[in-house]
Amino acid sequence: MQDLLSEIRDCKICSEYLPLGARPIIEASKNSKIVLISQAPGRVVHNSGIAWNDQSGIKLREWLGVDDEVFYNPDNFAILPMGFCYPGKAKTGDAPPRKECAPTWHDKVWDHLKKAELKILIGSYASNYYLDASKKLTEKVGAFEEYLPEYWPVPHPSPVNRFWRIKNPWFEEEIVPKLQIKIKEILS
């Protein structure tokens, strides 16, 4: 597993297209219990080199009901983005993750994550890659039980996505508490 992580962290497949260059962000261990499949690191995370070390990460840890110590233990959570490097800015938020990463690396990572009990799909890029892309994210999030026990789709916790959360208060009121119970069961 460590060799694979080193290989991914040294990846330069799409570096010519990245505004800040390649700095692949991934965390995992062969003992990871939960896999967080997300979009791509933002600029703040690119600069620090620490996954989810930004406002989105604060909100995600709140949703999961865990503190930094639990979250950053790779035996608890593997962090597997759709794109491993910061893709640059778009009109609103960041650009989409590079399309090379997931097909190149995800299957190789899955070969090592035999103890993973749950894959949390964060945002539309992850849920469209692993689930039915014809369904809207809101529909998938509301029907999360259909995807259990393997997957649990959630919206992206980015501050840019705050309007989705305002429009869909049921997510934090009804679904987040159920997600926290599931996380606690898996980690205990």
ChimeraX commands (.cxc) that place a marker at each C-alpha (Angstrom):
marker #1 position 0.00,0.00,0.00 radius 0.5
marker #1 position 2.76,2.46,0.89 radius 0.5
marker #1 position 4.46,1.85,-2.46 radius 0.5
marker #1 position 1.23,2.61,-4.30 radius 0.5
marker #1 position 0.65,5.79,-2.27 radius 0.5
marker #1 position 4.19,6.92,-3.09 radius 0.5
marker #1 position 3.62,6.20,-6.77 radius 0.5
marker #1 position 0.39,8.23,-6.76 radius 0.5
marker #1 position 2.01,11.11,-4.86 radius 0.5
marker #1 position 4.76,11.19,-7.53 radius 0.5
marker #1 position 2.23,11.18,-10.41 radius 0.5
marker #1 position 2.68,13.88,-13.06 radius 0.5
marker #1 position 0.26,12.52,-15.73 radius 0.5
marker #1 position -1.65,15.77,-16.11 radius 0.5
marker #1 position 0.76,18.27,-14.55 radius 0.5
marker #1 position 0.94,20.37,-17.71 radius 0.5
marker #1 position -2.77,21.19,-17.28 radius 0.5
marker #1 position -2.60,22.14,-13.60 radius 0.5
marker #1 position -2.22,25.85,-12.76 radius 0.5
marker #1 position -0.20,25.17,-9.59 radius 0.5
marker #1 position 1.49,21.98,-10.82 radius 0.5
marker #1 position 1.06,18.44,-9.57 radius 0.5
marker #1 position 0.72,17.78,-5.84 radius 0.5
marker #1 position -1.41,14.63,-5.54 radius 0.5
marker #1 position -3.30,14.36,-2.25 radius 0.5
marker #1 position -4.34,10.90,-1.05 radius 0.5
marker #1 position -4.44,9.19,2.35 radius 0.5
marker #1 position -5.14,5.52,3.05 radius 0.5
marker #1 position -3.98,2.42,4.82 radius 0.5
marker #1 position -4.74,-1.24,4.20 radius 0.5
marker #1 position -6.86,-1.01,7.39 radius 0.5
marker #1 position -9.01,1.96,6.31 radius 0.5
marker #1 position -12.61,1.37,7.39 radius 0.5
marker #1 position -14.33,4.23,5.55 radius 0.5
marker #1 position -13.35,5.71,2.17 radius 0.5
marker #1 position -14.10,9.34,1.42 radius 0.5
marker #1 position -14.39,9.71,-2.34 radius 0.5
marker #1 position -14.45,13.39,-3.15 radius 0.5
marker #1 position -13.96,15.90,-5.94 radius 0.5
marker #1 position -10.36,17.22,-5.86 radius 0.5
marker #1 position -8.24,19.22,-3.44 radius 0.5
marker #1 position -8.83,22.96,-3.36 radius 0.5
marker #1 position -6.12,25.60,-3.44 radius 0.5
marker #1 position -5.81,25.74,0.37 radius 0.5
marker #1 position -5.32,21.97,0.55 radius 0.5
marker #1 position -2.87,22.08,-2.36 radius 0.5
marker #1 position -0.81,24.66,-0.50 radius 0.5
marker #1 position -0.82,22.78,2.83 radius 0.5
marker #1 position -0.64,19.24,1.42 radius 0.5
marker #1 position -3.18,18.16,4.05 radius 0.5
marker #1 position -6.46,16.70,2.77 radius 0.5
marker #1 position -9.65,18.48,3.86 radius 0.5
marker #1 position -7.60,21.13,5.71 radius 0.5
marker #1 position -10.05,23.89,4.79 radius 0.5
marker #1 position -13.60,25.13,5.42 radius 0.5
marker #1 position -15.05,22.18,3.50 radius 0.5
marker #1 position -13.13,19.82,5.77 radius 0.5
marker #1 position -14.47,21.49,8.90 radius 0.5
marker #1 position -18.04,21.03,7.65 radius 0.5
marker #1 position -17.34,17.42,6.55 radius 0.5
marker #1 position -15.95,16.47,9.98 radius 0.5
marker #1 position -19.04,18.07,11.54 radius 0.5
marker #1 position -21.29,15.95,9.31 radius 0.5
marker #1 position -19.32,12.79,10.12 radius 0.5
marker #1 position -19.33,13.58,13.86 radius 0.5
marker #1 position -15.58,13.12,14.25 radius 0.5
marker #1 position -12.68,15.25,15.43 radius 0.5
marker #1 position -9.37,15.84,13.64 radius 0.5
marker #1 position -7.59,13.00,15.44 radius 0.5
marker #1 position -10.17,10.41,14.34 radius 0.5
marker #1 position -10.52,11.92,10.86 radius 0.5
marker #1 position -6.82,12.03,10.04 radius 0.5
marker #1 position -6.15,8.46,11.18 radius 0.5
marker #1 position -5.90,6.57,7.85 radius 0.5
marker #1 position -6.97,3.36,9.61 radius 0.5
marker #1 position -10.33,5.13,10.05 radius 0.5
marker #1 position -10.67,7.17,6.86 radius 0.5
marker #1 position -9.06,6.78,3.46 radius 0.5
marker #1 position -9.19,9.92,1.33 radius 0.5
marker #1 position -9.57,9.09,-2.34 radius 0.5
marker #1 position -10.35,12.08,-4.57 radius 0.5
marker #1 position -11.66,11.80,-8.12 radius 0.5
marker #1 position -8.79,14.11,-9.06 radius 0.5
marker #1 position -5.72,14.05,-6.82 radius 0.5
marker #1 position -4.45,17.56,-7.64 radius 0.5
marker #1 position -5.90,21.06,-7.50 radius 0.5
marker #1 position -7.52,21.59,-10.93 radius 0.5
marker #1 position -7.72,25.39,-10.86 radius 0.5
marker #1 position -10.62,27.83,-10.65 radius 0.5
marker #1 position -13.90,27.85,-12.55 radius 0.5
marker #1 position -16.60,30.56,-12.70 radius 0.5
marker #1 position -17.98,29.38,-9.35 radius 0.5
marker #1 position -15.72,27.28,-7.19 radius 0.5
marker #1 position -12.99,25.04,-8.52 radius 0.5
marker #1 position -12.69,23.46,-11.95 radius 0.5
marker #1 position -13.80,19.83,-12.36 radius 0.5
marker #1 position -11.32,17.15,-11.29 radius 0.5
marker #1 position -8.98,15.92,-14.00 radius 0.5
marker #1 position -10.42,12.88,-15.76 radius 0.5
marker #1 position -7.15,10.93,-15.77 radius 0.5
marker #1 position -6.94,10.21,-12.03 radius 0.5
marker #1 position -9.87,7.94,-11.17 radius 0.5
marker #1 position -9.47,5.55,-14.16 radius 0.5
marker #1 position -5.70,5.43,-13.66 radius 0.5
marker #1 position -5.58,4.92,-9.90 radius 0.5
marker #1 position -8.87,4.01,-8.21 radius 0.5
marker #1 position -8.92,0.29,-9.06 radius 0.5
marker #1 position -5.32,-0.05,-7.86 radius 0.5
marker #1 position -6.25,1.61,-4.55 radius 0.5
marker #1 position -9.36,-0.60,-4.16 radius 0.5
marker #1 position -7.11,-3.65,-4.45 radius 0.5
marker #1 position -5.57,-2.59,-1.12 radius 0.5
marker #1 position -8.71,-1.44,0.72 radius 0.5
marker #1 position -10.14,-4.84,1.61 radius 0.5
marker #1 position -11.33,-3.74,5.08 radius 0.5
marker #1 position -13.36,-0.76,3.89 radius 0.5
marker #1 position -16.95,-1.04,5.10 radius 0.5
marker #1 position -18.39,2.15,3.60 radius 0.5
marker #1 position -17.63,4.45,0.67 radius 0.5
marker #1 position -18.91,7.99,1.19 radius 0.5
marker #1 position -19.42,9.69,-2.17 radius 0.5
marker #1 position -18.93,13.42,-1.65 radius 0.5
marker #1 position -20.50,15.59,-4.33 radius 0.5
marker #1 position -21.73,14.96,-7.84 radius 0.5
marker #1 position -18.41,13.97,-9.46 radius 0.5
marker #1 position -17.95,11.01,-7.11 radius 0.5
marker #1 position -21.61,9.96,-7.10 radius 0.5
marker #1 position -21.84,10.16,-10.90 radius 0.5
marker #1 position -18.70,8.06,-11.31 radius 0.5
marker #1 position -19.78,5.31,-8.89 radius 0.5
marker #1 position -23.60,5.49,-9.14 radius 0.5
marker #1 position -26.23,6.21,-11.79 radius 0.5
marker #1 position -25.13,9.46,-13.45 radius 0.5
marker #1 position -28.61,10.07,-14.84 radius 0.5
marker #1 position -29.97,10.82,-11.36 radius 0.5
marker #1 position -29.45,14.23,-9.77 radius 0.5
marker #1 position -27.28,14.41,-6.66 radius 0.5
marker #1 position -30.20,15.61,-4.52 radius 0.5
marker #1 position -32.17,12.52,-5.51 radius 0.5
marker #1 position -29.26,10.22,-4.66 radius 0.5
marker #1 position -28.65,11.94,-1.31 radius 0.5
marker #1 position -32.32,11.59,-0.39 radius 0.5
marker #1 position -32.36,7.93,-1.42 radius 0.5
marker #1 position -29.05,7.05,0.29 radius 0.5
marker #1 position -30.48,3.82,1.75 radius 0.5
marker #1 position -30.77,2.38,-1.77 radius 0.5
marker #1 position -26.97,2.45,-2.06 radius 0.5
marker #1 position -26.15,0.91,1.31 radius 0.5
marker #1 position -24.26,-0.98,2.55 radius 0.5
marker #1 position -21.51,-0.04,0.07 radius 0.5
marker #1 position -22.11,3.64,-0.76 radius 0.5
marker #1 position -23.49,6.72,0.97 radius 0.5
marker #1 position -23.86,9.80,-1.28 radius 0.5
marker #1 position -23.65,13.25,0.31 radius 0.5
marker #1 position -23.41,16.78,-1.11 radius 0.5
marker #1 position -20.07,18.55,-1.18 radius 0.5
marker #1 position -19.51,20.46,2.09 radius 0.5
marker #1 position -17.95,23.46,0.34 radius 0.5
marker #1 position -19.09,26.95,1.40 radius 0.5
marker #1 position -19.90,27.46,-2.30 radius 0.5
marker #1 position -22.56,24.76,-1.85 radius 0.5
marker #1 position -24.28,26.55,1.06 radius 0.5
marker #1 position -27.30,27.40,-1.11 radius 0.5
marker #1 position -27.96,23.69,-1.69 radius 0.5
marker #1 position -27.91,23.15,2.08 radius 0.5
marker #1 position -30.26,26.09,2.66 radius 0.5
marker #1 position -32.65,24.75,0.00 radius 0.5
marker #1 position -32.44,21.18,1.39 radius 0.5
marker #1 position -32.44,21.47,5.21 radius 0.5
marker #1 position -33.65,17.85,5.46 radius 0.5
marker #1 position -30.10,16.69,4.71 radius 0.5
marker #1 position -28.56,18.10,7.90 radius 0.5
marker #1 position -31.72,17.59,9.97 radius 0.5
marker #1 position -32.54,13.99,9.00 radius 0.5
marker #1 position -29.68,12.34,7.12 radius 0.5
marker #1 position -26.58,13.66,8.90 radius 0.5
marker #1 position -27.65,12.15,12.27 radius 0.5
marker #1 position -28.09,8.75,10.56 radius 0.5
marker #1 position -24.69,9.11,8.90 radius 0.5
marker #1 position -23.09,9.90,12.27 radius 0.5
marker #1 position -24.62,6.77,13.79 radius 0.5
marker #1 position -23.25,4.66,10.92 radius 0.5
marker #1 position -19.78,6.22,11.26 radius 0.5
marker #1 position -19.78,5.56,15.01 radius 0.5
marker #1 position -20.81,1.90,14.45 radius 0.5
marker #1 position -18.03,1.32,11.95 radius 0.5
marker #1 position -15.31,3.03,13.98 radius 0.5
marker #1 position -16.20,1.43,17.33 radius 0.5
marker link #1:1,2 radius 0.2
marker link #1:2,3 radius 0.2
marker link #1:3,4 radius 0.2
marker link #1:4,5 radius 0.2
marker link #1:5,6 radius 0.2
marker link #1:6,7 radius 0.2
marker link #1:7,8 radius 0.2
marker link #1:8,9 radius 0.2
marker link #1:9,10 radius 0.2
marker link #1:10,11 radius 0.2
marker link #1:11,12 radius 0.2
marker link #1:12,13 radius 0.2
marker link #1:13,14 radius 0.2
marker link #1:14,15 radius 0.2
marker link #1:15,16 radius 0.2
marker link #1:16,17 radius 0.2
marker link #1:17,18 radius 0.2
marker link #1:18,19 radius 0.2
marker link #1:19,20 radius 0.2
marker link #1:20,21 radius 0.2
marker link #1:21,22 radius 0.2
marker link #1:22,23 radius 0.2
marker link #1:23,24 radius 0.2
marker link #1:24,25 radius 0.2
marker link #1:25,26 radius 0.2
marker link #1:26,27 radius 0.2
marker link #1:27,28 radius 0.2
marker link #1:28,29 radius 0.2
marker link #1:29,30 radius 0.2
marker link #1:30,31 radius 0.2
marker link #1:31,32 radius 0.2
marker link #1:32,33 radius 0.2
marker link #1:33,34 radius 0.2
marker link #1:34,35 radius 0.2
marker link #1:35,36 radius 0.2
marker link #1:36,37 radius 0.2
marker link #1:37,38 radius 0.2
marker link #1:38,39 radius 0.2
marker link #1:39,40 radius 0.2
marker link #1:40,41 radius 0.2
marker link #1:41,42 radius 0.2
marker link #1:42,43 radius 0.2
marker link #1:43,44 radius 0.2
marker link #1:44,45 radius 0.2
marker link #1:45,46 radius 0.2
marker link #1:46,47 radius 0.2
marker link #1:47,48 radius 0.2
marker link #1:48,49 radius 0.2
marker link #1:49,50 radius 0.2
marker link #1:50,51 radius 0.2
marker link #1:51,52 radius 0.2
marker link #1:52,53 radius 0.2
marker link #1:53,54 radius 0.2
marker link #1:54,55 radius 0.2
marker link #1:55,56 radius 0.2
marker link #1:56,57 radius 0.2
marker link #1:57,58 radius 0.2
marker link #1:58,59 radius 0.2
marker link #1:59,60 radius 0.2
marker link #1:60,61 radius 0.2
marker link #1:61,62 radius 0.2
marker link #1:62,63 radius 0.2
marker link #1:63,64 radius 0.2
marker link #1:64,65 radius 0.2
marker link #1:65,66 radius 0.2
marker link #1:66,67 radius 0.2
marker link #1:67,68 radius 0.2
marker link #1:68,69 radius 0.2
marker link #1:69,70 radius 0.2
marker link #1:70,71 radius 0.2
marker link #1:71,72 radius 0.2
marker link #1:72,73 radius 0.2
marker link #1:73,74 radius 0.2
marker link #1:74,75 radius 0.2
marker link #1:75,76 radius 0.2
marker link #1:76,77 radius 0.2
marker link #1:77,78 radius 0.2
marker link #1:78,79 radius 0.2
marker link #1:79,80 radius 0.2
marker link #1:80,81 radius 0.2
marker link #1:81,82 radius 0.2
marker link #1:82,83 radius 0.2
marker link #1:83,84 radius 0.2
marker link #1:84,85 radius 0.2
marker link #1:85,86 radius 0.2
marker link #1:86,87 radius 0.2
marker link #1:87,88 radius 0.2
marker link #1:88,89 radius 0.2
marker link #1:89,90 radius 0.2
marker link #1:90,91 radius 0.2
marker link #1:91,92 radius 0.2
marker link #1:92,93 radius 0.2
marker link #1:93,94 radius 0.2
marker link #1:94,95 radius 0.2
marker link #1:95,96 radius 0.2
marker link #1:96,97 radius 0.2
marker link #1:97,98 radius 0.2
marker link #1:98,99 radius 0.2
marker link #1:99,100 radius 0.2
marker link #1:100,101 radius 0.2
marker link #1:101,102 radius 0.2
marker link #1:102,103 radius 0.2
marker link #1:103,104 radius 0.2
marker link #1:104,105 radius 0.2
marker link #1:105,106 radius 0.2
marker link #1:106,107 radius 0.2
marker link #1:107,108 radius 0.2
marker link #1:108,109 radius 0.2
marker link #1:109,110 radius 0.2
marker link #1:110,111 radius 0.2
marker link #1:111,112 radius 0.2
marker link #1:112,113 radius 0.2
marker link #1:113,114 radius 0.2
marker link #1:114,115 radius 0.2
marker link #1:115,116 radius 0.2
marker link #1:116,117 radius 0.2
marker link #1:117,118 radius 0.2
marker link #1:118,119 radius 0.2
marker link #1:119,120 radius 0.2
marker link #1:120,121 radius 0.2
marker link #1:121,122 radius 0.2
marker link #1:122,123 radius 0.2
marker link #1:123,124 radius 0.2
marker link #1:124,125 radius 0.2
marker link #1:125,126 radius 0.2
marker link #1:126,127 radius 0.2
marker link #1:127,128 radius 0.2
marker link #1:128,129 radius 0.2
marker link #1:129,130 radius 0.2
marker link #1:130,131 radius 0.2
marker link #1:131,132 radius 0.2
marker link #1:132,133 radius 0.2
marker link #1:133,134 radius 0.2
marker link #1:134,135 radius 0.2
marker link #1:135,136 radius 0.2
marker link #1:136,137 radius 0.2
marker link #1:137,138 radius 0.2
marker link #1:138,139 radius 0.2
marker link #1:139,140 radius 0.2
marker link #1:140,141 radius 0.2
marker link #1:141,142 radius 0.2
marker link #1:142,143 radius 0.2
marker link #1:143,144 radius 0.2
marker link #1:144,145 radius 0.2
marker link #1:145,146 radius 0.2
marker link #1:146,147 radius 0.2
marker link #1:147,148 radius 0.2
marker link #1:148,149 radius 0.2
marker link #1:149,150 radius 0.2
marker link #1:150,151 radius 0.2
marker link #1:151,152 radius 0.2
marker link #1:152,153 radius 0.2
marker link #1:153,154 radius 0.2
marker link #1:154,155 radius 0.2
marker link #1:155,156 radius 0.2
marker link #1:156,157 radius 0.2
marker link #1:157,158 radius 0.2
marker link #1:158,159 radius 0.2
marker link #1:159,160 radius 0.2
marker link #1:160,161 radius 0.2
marker link #1:161,162 radius 0.2
marker link #1:162,163 radius 0.2
marker link #1:163,164 radius 0.2
marker link #1:164,165 radius 0.2
marker link #1:165,166 radius 0.2
marker link #1:166,167 radius 0.2
marker link #1:167,168 radius 0.2
marker link #1:168,169 radius 0.2
marker link #1:169,170 radius 0.2
marker link #1:170,171 radius 0.2
marker link #1:171,172 radius 0.2
marker link #1:172,173 radius 0.2
marker link #1:173,174 radius 0.2
marker link #1:174,175 radius 0.2
marker link #1:175,176 radius 0.2
marker link #1:176,177 radius 0.2
marker link #1:177,178 radius 0.2
marker link #1:178,179 radius 0.2
marker link #1:179,180 radius 0.2
marker link #1:180,181 radius 0.2
marker link #1:181,182 radius 0.2
marker link #1:182,183 radius 0.2
marker link #1:183,184 radius 0.2
marker link #1:184,185 radius 0.2
marker link #1:185,186 radius 0.2
marker link #1:186,187 radius 0.2
marker link #1:187,188 radius 0.2
view
